[in-house]
Amino acid sequence: MKLLVLAVALSVAGAANAGNPEAGKKKAAEVCAACHGPEGNKPSDPTQPVLAGQHEDYLVRALTDYKIGRRNNPIMKGFASQLSKKDIEDLAAWFARQKSALHDQRE
């Protein structure tokens, strides 16, 4: 019974944090595309990461860490500091659903 309650609680918590990929696509075009590409798979510089296909929770954490200063990059800090929690969730949802050439993806 305890496992069932825990499973339901985790699924509800996960659903509450789910981002909107279409809103993320729009925000990515405004904020991220110049450096990471529209789908996050064509960085303009080899030192910039590919965002496409990353795990959604990882992207939320990384953007949040830039926003609060846990990760130190002046460019990303400037962009992330202006993002709301919802913006971050939406961006993560968009980039996580994009195909990446970095690894094989099942179709």
N, C-alpha and C positions, 0 to 999 in steps of 0.2 A: 504494500500500500504506500509506504514512504517513497519508493522509487517512482510510482505512478504520479504522486503529487509533485515530486521533483521534476519529472519529465514534462508535466504540464506547465509548471512554473517556468522552466527554461524555454519552452516553445513560445509561451506568451511573451516573455522578456525579449526573445529574439525577434518576434514579429513586431514588437513595439519599436525596435531600433532599425527596422528594415527601411532602407532608403528607396527613393523613387529614381530608377535609372533614367527616365526621360528628363526629369528635372536635373539630374546629374549631368546628362549630355549637354544641356543648355548651359549650365554653370561651367562645365569643362571648356566649352567653346569660348567663354568669357575670360576664364582665369588660367587654364592649364595648357591649352592647345599649343600656344607659342613655343613652349619648351618641351612638352611631352608628346605632341601630336594630338589630333582630334580624338582618336581612340586610345591614346596613351601608349602606342606601340612604335612611335617614331621620334625619339628624343632628338633635339636639335644639337646636342653635344653628347659625346660618349660618357661623360661623367654623370649625366642625368639618367635616372632609372626608367625602365619600361614599367608602366603602371598596368597595362592591359593584362588581364588574367590573374592578377594578384588576388589573394584572399581578401574578401570584403572586410573582415574584422581587422586584418593587418593594416589595410589602408585607413580605416577609421582611426586606429591607434596611432599610425604614423602622422597623419594630418593633425590629430589632437596634440600629439607630442610637439610638433612644430609650433602649433598655436600657443601652447602654454610654456614653451621654452625648454622642454625636456630634450628636444633635438635642436642642435644649434646649426642653423644655416640661415644667414641673413635674408636671402631671397625668399626661401620657403616661409620663413617667419613672417615676412611682409605680406605674402599672399594668404597664408593660413590664418593670420590674426584677424582677418576681415571675414572669415567664414563662420557661419552659425553652425551649431551642432547638426541641424537638418541639412545644411549645405554639405557638410562633411559626409554624412550618411548617404546623401544622394550621389555625390561624387564617387564614393566607394562602391555603391551599387552599380553605377555606370561602368567604371573601369574594371570591376571584377567580372563583368559579363562580356568583356571584349576578348577577342581571340588574340593570342600572343604567339609570336614565332619563337619565343624562348624555350618552349616545351611543347610536346605533343599534346593535343587535346582530343578527347573522345567526342565523336559527334552523335 
